[in-house]
Amino acid sequence: MAVCMLSGCATGGAKVEGKMGVVDTGRVLNETNMGKKAKDSLSAFSKNRQAVIEMDEKELRRMEEDFGRQASVLSPTAKREREEQFRRRVAEYQQKAGEMNREVQEKQKDVLEGFRDKVELIVGKVSKRLGLQVIMEKGKGGPTLFSEAGIDITAQVIDEFNREYP
C-alpha cells in the first residue's frame, strides 16, 4: 500500500499540478492599517491593565513600609491584625493580577483571531486573482522553511488589505 501511495496509485495515476504561493502573516499584521490599529488597541488595553496592577503594587509597598515603621509600637494583637490584613491584600493582588493577565490574553486572542479571519479572506481573493491553488504561511517559526521570492504574495495581500480595510 505504501509503495502504491508513493508511486501515485492512490490518485488513480493522475498527476496533480498547481500553483503555490506563500504569505508572511506577521508582515501583514505589521504593515497594514488594520494590523497597526489592532496592535495599538492591544497595547493600550495591556498598558491600562498594567497601570492598575502597578497602583496596587505601590499600595502594597506603602502598607509594608508603614507596618515596618509602626511594628515596634504596635501591640502583639494589632501586629497580628496588620500582618493578616497585609496577607489578605497580597492574596487579592495576586488574584487580580492573574485575572488581568487572563483578560489581556483573551483580548489578544480575540483581536488576532478576528484579524486572521480577515487575512484569510484577503489571501483567498488575491490567490484567486493570481490563479493560485495553495498558499502556505511563511514567517519565523512557521511551517515554510524555504520559498522562492517569486511565489511570495505578501505585498499583494498587504495592498489589497489596505484597500478593503483603510
N, C-alpha and C positions, 0 to 999 in steps of 0.2 A: 504494500500500500504506500509506504514512504517513497519508494522508487517511482511509483506511478504519480504521486503528487509532485515530486521534484521534476519529473520529466514533462509535466503539463497534462497528464491524463485526466486529472480532476476537472479541468476546464474543457474537456472534450477536444483537446488539441488546439483550440483556438488561442492565438496569442493576443493578450490584452495590451493595447497600446494607449498611450495618453500623454497628456502634458501635465507637468507638475510645477508648482511654484512654492515659494517659502515666504513667510511674513514674520517680521520681528514685532510681536505684540508689545514688548517693552518700549520700543521706539514709538509705536502708535500711541501708547499712553503718554509718553513724554513730549511728543511733538504735535499732538492735535489740541485744538482749542478745548474740546470737551474733556480730554485727558488731563490737561493742565487744571481745568476747573475742578475736576474730581479730586486731583491730588491736593489742591488748595483747600477744598472743603474738608477732606480728611485731616489735613494738617491743622486747620482751625479747630475742628472737633477735638482732636487729640490735645492741642495746646490748652483748650478750655478745661478739659478733664485734668490735665497735669497741673494747672493753676489751682484747682480745688484741692488736689492732693497736697500740693506744696503749702497751702494755707493750713491744712490740718497738721502737717509735719511741724510747721512753725509753732502752732498752738501746743503740740506735744512737747516740743523742746522748751517752751516757756513754762509749761507745767512742771517739767522735770527740774528746771533751774530754780523755780520758786520753791519746790519741795526741798531741794538741796540747801537753799538758804535758810529755810524755816525748820528743817528737820531737828536741829539741836534744841529748839524751844517748844516743840510740839510734845504733847503727852503721848504715851505709847498707843492709846486708843485713837487719837487724832492722826498719829503717824500711820497706823494700820489703815484707817479710813482713806487717807490720801493715797497710799500705795494701791489700795483696791480700786479707787477711783481712776488712778493713772492706768492700771492694768486694763480696766474696762474700756477706757478711751483708746488705748493701744489696740485692743481687740476690735473695737469699732472701726478704727482707722484701717486696720488690715483688711477687714471685710469690705469696707468702702473702696479701698484701692483695688481689691480683686474684682469687685463689681464694675468699677470704671474701666479696668483693663478688658474685661469681657465686653463691655459696651463698645469700646474702641475697636476691638477685634471684629465684633458683629457688624459695626458700621462699615469697617474696611471691607469685610466680606460682601456686604450688600452692594456697596458702591462699585466695587471691582467686578462683581458678577453682572450688574446692570451694564457696566461699560463693556465687558466681554461680550455680552449678548449683542450689543450694537456693532462691535468689531466683527463678529461672525456674520452679521447681515451685510456689512460693507464688503468684507472679504468675498462673500458669495457673489455680490454684484460685480466686483472687479474681476473675479475669476471667470464668470460667465462672459463678460465683455472680452476678456483675453483668450477665451476658449480653453481654459484650464480645467482639469478634472479633479485634481488633488492639490490641496495646499497643506504644507507642513509648517508647524510653528518653529521658528528659529529664535535663538537667543541663548544667553548663558544659562546652562543647566537644562535647556530644552531638549527635545528628542532628536533634533537635527544637529549632527556633529560637523557636517560639511555640506556646502551647497555652492554651486557656481553663481557668481554675481548676477548673471543674466536671468536667473529664474526668481530673483528676489522682487516681490511686488509691493514691498513695504511703502515705498514712496507713492505709488499709485493709490494704495489704501489710505494713506495719510491725506492726500489731496482730496479724494472722494469723501472721506470722513469730514474734513473741514468744510466741504461744500454742503453736505447734508446736515451737519450739526455745527453751524457757525458760532 
